[in-house]
Amino acid sequence: MAGWDYEQISPPLNDTRVDNLQDSPSGEIDSLPSLDLDIPDRQIISNLDARIDDSRSYWDIPEGFNLRESRNENMRLFLGKQIDVTHLYRFQVPYVENEIFVGVESIVAYLTSRQPQPEVYPAQDAPRSRIMAADLEKALMAHSQKFQLNRVMEICVRNLLIKRVGIIYLSFDRHHGKNGEIVPTAVDPEHVIVDKNATLTGKCAFICHLLKYSVEELCFEYPEKKDDIFKTLGIVRGTPKQMSQEIVIRRVWLTHYDKKNRPQEGCVTYFGELVLSKYKNPNWLYAKGSNNFIDMPEKPFIFLNYINDGQHLIDLTTPIEQAANMQNILNKRGRQIMENADKANGMLVISSDSGLTKDDAQNLTGDPNQKIIIKTAGQAINSLIYQVPPHDLPSYVLQDKFDQRNTIHAILGTPSEFTGSENDQQDTETLGQAMMAKNQAAGRQDLIARAIDSFSDRYFRYLVQMMLVWYDEKHYFVYNGGDGEFDYITMTRDLIEDGMAVTVKGGTTLPFDKSRQEAVALNLAKMQMIDPYNLYKDLHMDNAQKRYDAWYKWKVQPEALARDAQDSMDESSAYVDYVDIMNGREAKPRDDASKEHVLTHRK
């Protein structure tokens, strides 16, 4: 112990205000400006700036998270900017074998191969509740298709691996479509500053979102503040050049406490000395008797975390950081091998007694038909011009390169079978062995897969909450379930029943071998080793339970099946009309009403 220095025996995160409470004195350890919407604007801005700057310093301190430098270095490694050319001679060519890029993109492709599948549970066991739950589930899927949620997820997973966190921001855009729309956005984590005391599942005093606006966009977004914006920026006439200049604003979602010490959620948007807006969290129904979908108001950010001990909202590290040294050594070994290959012809040595000048030596191109004249003076030609043979690299140099490559993918969990690369695969490797290696690699991704499931679950629950708040008018969706048929869904807040539950089917973002699963199911059916219900599920047929019920009734009492077919003609648009009537709105007659629609109304 006596030989260890302080850095080796102290915790890696040693801030006694946030992390190292064991060495902190009892009592007050920090003093933070208050967060409150009721204080003067100038004081709000001053307090927010102080809290934001304090937290940013905490995340970026080299002895702690060193977040900014870590993100910059990870991005350089990912993009292949891994060689400092100032340390190379002019004849040396930079060599980069970017296995980190290959590994990261393989992980992203694997973990986001499919769109997450929400599952909505009805509020009660009744036909009306089941149909409304099914429609909400389809609306969530249609919303995901409309805004390309799978693409948003790709960006979030890539940010997770490079920038230690992935973030989705949900906002209601009143200008999107006829009645506005809820828009999910993959936010660059470098544009979000979170409270230094924020934990993974606990409190978060504030989240600051940095946004870029042109002056004309800002005046469009806040028309009532146009004069104040002009005054703050020193604009008089508003020329095209002045209106096109871009500025950064801060939108801070914060938690403050009222006079009864109850937590309240709010939002303040400002730049410079001007507060553009301040209001309570708009994604919550505050009226007495209103039923919200989530338990309490939450900031509209969904965080994706991976390597985390729960004490911070930002991950402790990334696989890229752990593989960085191996990548640098791999590049070094690759350059050694490349430069040795460049010297495969050896080196020509010319004696000064040959009579050849430096210019003559420069003109020797290695052309086999080139002729030279030298003065031998009775000496052997080999003593005047000699081709030094190349140096053979030791076998361990090449082996070390393979070891570094394998170590990188071992850290990332992406062997060659997982990435699709044929490098380093043995010729004798069987298909079964390759599949075993791939399955083992897939197991390495289970932790991230579970994190994505939790991330998706929180996303869809917050999306439903925002639908409950903002869908006061009808929103229309077209959903393609992949069966060749389109479902036309109408969604309003009144169609979201109190007591509904939303979750995400685990592992739905991962790829699966559909044809292999179906072939196994058919073989089991031939051997009578599978029941019809699971056979329908494994064959990926819609409504497996209904198919099984119909099969059973057909086998036992065929006439009951005919009666059920008549009784089950419930049609979702009829329930939309029914909800409108029950809420005191006029339900206009439909010109294209089907037989099922009329029967459902009568029922």
Secondary structure, DSSP 8 states (H G I E B T S, - for coil): -TT--HHHHS-SS--TTTT-GGGS-SS---------SSS-HHHHHHHHHHHHHHHHHHHH-TTTT-HHHHHHHHHHHHHT----GGGS-TT-------HHHHHHHHHHHHHTSS---EEEE-SSSSHHHHHHHHHHHHHHHHHHHHTTHHHHHHHHHHHHHHHS-EEEEEEEETTSSSS-EEEEEEE-GGGEEE-TT--SSS--SEEEEEEEEEHHHHHHH-GGGHHHHHHHHT-SS--HHHHT-EEEEEEEEEEEE-TT--EEEEEEEEETTEEEEEEE-SSS--STT---SSSS---SEEEE--S--SS-SS-S--HHHHHHHHHHHHHHHHHHHHHHHHTTT-EEEE-GGG---HHHHHT----TT-------TT--GGGTEEEE------HHHHHHHHHHHHHHHHHHT--HHHHT--TT--TT--HHHHHHHHHHHHHHTHHHHHHHHHHHHHHHHHHHHHHHHH-SS-EEEEEE-SSS-EEEEEE-GGGS-TT-EEEE-TTTTS---HHHHHHHHHHHHHTT-S-HHHHHHHTT-S-HHHHHHHHHHHHH-HHHHHHHHHHT---HHHHHHHHHHHTT------TT--HHHHHHHH-
